[in-house]
Each structure stands twice: as structure tokens, then as C-alpha cells.
């Protein structure tokens, strides 16, 4: 299994806490950001920062195309988005993906070993969040 490191940002945790304390609504998750800054120069996966406000090395954002809530036996929300290499226009080393809410705040980041994104190739990300 490829190495990966995930974090919920400080902004994301604050929004969840506020929703629990004072009924502040949580904005819907609507976009994924795609980046190439999830690894160091030797290809080692970096721990994402909870202070991040953009995906490391972000080069494109795409809409979440589907979301599903599973409730049995565990509570899991699944978000799916994809990026087409043709949209990027050049070969890219993909190593970081993040979830953005509808007010464009970065909520969570996952860094992973490099995957090559090439023109004409689509890459789909399925993000599962367990509650």
C-alpha cells in the first residue's frame, strides 16, 4: 500500500467545533484541490500542516461530482472528484489532494506517494471520512 498522511485543517476543526457549540451551519464540501507538493525532494511523503489554507503545490481545483453517506455499520461520507490531464495541459506529479468547502476554506488534506498525471489520462479521487 502506498504511504499517505492525512490531516483535518485547523479551519476545518474550528468549523466543526462551532457547529457543535452554537449551531453555526457547516458549509457543504464542494471542491477538491490537486497539488504536487505532498512529497519532499527524495519522494518521501510529508505530513500535511493543519495551518494550510491551500493544497500543497495546488495546480487545479475540480468540483466534487458525487457524495454518499453510508450509515451501516459505520458512518462514512464519501466524496468523489476527478481531474483530467488535458485540463492541466502538461505532465504533472500528483502527490496531494484537499477538500474545500463552499466558502473556499481548505478543510482536509491528504499527501501520498507520487502518481503521474498525463494529458489524456483522468485521475479520480475518492475521499472517505469516517465519523
C-alpha positions, 0 to 999 in steps of 0.5 A: 500500500502506498504511504499517505498522511492525512490531516483535518485543517485547523479551519476545518476543526474550528468549523466543526467545533462551532457547529457543535457549540452554537449551531453555526451551519457547516458549509457543504464540501464542494471542491477538491484541490490537486497539488504536487507538493505532498512529497519532499525532494527524495519522494518521501511523503510529508505530513500535511500542516493543519495551518494550510489554507491551500493544497500543497503545490495546488495546480487545479481545483475540480468540483466534487461530482458525487457524495454518499453517506453510508450509515451501516455499520459505520458512518462514512461520507464519501466524496468523489472528484476527478481531474483530467490531464488535458485540463492541466495541459502538461505532465504533472506529479500528483502527490496531494489532494484537499477538500474545500468547502463552499466558502473556499476554506481548505478543510482536509488534506491528504499527501501520498506517494507520487502518481503521474498525471498525463494529458489524456489520462483522468485521475479520480479521487475518492475521499472517505471520512469516517465519523 
